[in-house]
Protein backbone atom coordinates (compact mmCIF):
# COMPACT_ATOMS: atom_id res chain seq x y z
CA UNK A 1 0.00 0.00 0.00
CA UNK A 2 2.90 2.30 0.76
CA UNK A 3 4.31 1.76 -2.74
CA UNK A 4 0.98 2.68 -4.18
CA UNK A 5 0.92 5.95 -2.19
CA UNK A 6 4.49 6.79 -3.26
CA UNK A 7 3.64 6.27 -6.92
CA UNK A 8 0.52 8.36 -6.47
CA UNK A 9 2.48 11.18 -4.81
CA UNK A 10 5.16 11.04 -7.50
CA UNK A 11 2.63 11.19 -10.32
CA UNK A 12 0.67 14.02 -8.69
CA UNK A 13 3.93 15.92 -8.21
CA UNK A 14 4.66 15.54 -11.92
CA UNK A 15 1.20 16.80 -12.77
CA UNK A 16 1.65 19.90 -10.61
CA UNK A 17 4.77 20.99 -12.53
CA UNK A 18 4.01 23.78 -14.95
CA UNK A 19 5.43 23.47 -18.40
CA UNK A 20 5.68 26.88 -20.04
CA UNK A 21 6.66 27.63 -23.59
CA UNK A 22 10.20 28.78 -24.00
CA UNK A 23 11.07 31.93 -25.91
CA UNK A 24 12.22 30.10 -29.03
CA UNK A 25 8.95 28.19 -29.43
CA UNK A 26 6.87 31.29 -28.82
CA UNK A 27 8.92 33.31 -31.31
CA UNK A 28 8.56 30.53 -33.90
CA UNK A 29 4.79 30.47 -33.41
CA UNK A 30 4.52 34.25 -33.79
CA UNK A 31 6.77 34.17 -36.85
CA UNK A 32 4.61 31.48 -38.44
CA UNK A 33 1.48 33.48 -37.71
CA UNK A 34 3.03 36.64 -39.16
CA UNK A 35 4.11 34.82 -42.33
CA UNK A 36 0.64 33.30 -42.76
CA UNK A 37 -1.00 36.71 -42.36
CA UNK A 38 1.51 38.30 -44.73
CA UNK A 39 0.62 35.71 -47.37
CA UNK A 40 -3.14 35.56 -47.00
CA UNK A 41 -4.22 39.12 -46.17
CA UNK A 42 -3.13 40.62 -49.54
CA UNK A 43 -4.92 37.81 -51.38
CA UNK A 44 -8.11 38.40 -49.40
CA UNK A 45 -7.88 42.16 -49.99
CA UNK A 46 -7.34 41.76 -53.74
CA UNK A 47 -10.17 39.23 -54.02
CA UNK A 48 -12.55 41.59 -52.23
CA UNK A 49 -11.53 44.51 -54.45
CA UNK A 50 -12.09 42.42 -57.59
CA UNK A 51 -15.53 41.41 -56.30
CA UNK A 52 -16.65 44.98 -55.57
CA UNK A 53 -15.27 46.31 -58.86
CA UNK A 54 -17.04 43.56 -60.80
CA UNK A 55 -20.30 44.49 -59.02
CA UNK A 56 -19.83 48.11 -60.08
CA UNK A 57 -19.09 47.01 -63.65
CA UNK A 58 -22.27 44.93 -63.65
CA UNK A 59 -24.33 47.85 -62.40
CA UNK A 60 -22.83 50.23 -64.97
CA UNK A 61 -23.34 47.67 -67.73
CA UNK A 62 -27.00 47.35 -66.82
CA UNK A 63 -27.44 51.12 -66.80
CA UNK A 64 -25.67 51.34 -70.17
CA UNK A 65 -28.02 48.77 -71.68
CA UNK A 66 -31.04 50.69 -70.39
CA UNK A 67 -29.68 53.94 -71.82
CA UNK A 68 -28.97 52.34 -75.20
CA UNK A 69 -32.52 51.01 -75.36
CA UNK A 70 -33.87 54.41 -74.40
CA UNK A 71 -31.69 55.99 -77.09
CA UNK A 72 -33.14 53.61 -79.71
CA UNK A 73 -36.68 54.52 -78.67
CA UNK A 74 -35.91 58.23 -78.82
CA UNK A 75 -34.39 57.86 -82.30
CA UNK A 76 -37.50 56.05 -83.50
CA UNK A 77 -39.68 58.75 -82.00
CA UNK A 78 -37.55 61.42 -83.69
CA UNK A 79 -37.81 59.62 -87.06
CA UNK A 80 -41.59 59.47 -86.71
CA UNK A 81 -41.69 63.19 -85.89
CA UNK A 82 -39.46 64.00 -88.89
CA UNK A 83 -41.64 61.86 -91.13
CA UNK A 84 -44.74 63.56 -89.84
CA UNK A 85 -43.19 67.00 -90.26
CA UNK A 86 -41.68 66.48 -93.71
CA UNK A 87 -44.08 64.11 -95.42
CA UNK A 88 -47.50 64.34 -93.82
CA UNK A 89 -47.70 68.05 -92.99
CA UNK A 90 -47.10 69.30 -96.54
CA UNK A 91 -49.79 66.92 -97.78
CA UNK A 92 -52.29 68.21 -95.24
CA UNK A 93 -51.57 71.84 -96.08
CA UNK A 94 -52.33 71.38 -99.78
C-alpha positions, 0 to 999 in steps of 0.5 A: 500500500505504501508503494501505491501511495508513493507512486501516487504522490510522484505522479501528482507531483509531476502533474503539478509541474508547470510546463511553459513555452520557452522563448524560441517556441513562442517566437517561432509560433509568432513568426509562423502566424506573421508569415501566414497573415503576410501571405493571406491578407493581400490575397483576401484584400485583392479578391474583395476589391475584384468582387466589388469592382465587378459588381460596379461594372455589372451595375454600370453595364445594366445602366448602359443597356437601359440607356442604349434602349432608351436611345433607340426609342428616342431615335425612332420617335424622332424619325416618326416626328421627322416623317410627320413634319416632312411628309405628312404636314405638306400633304395636309396643307395642300 
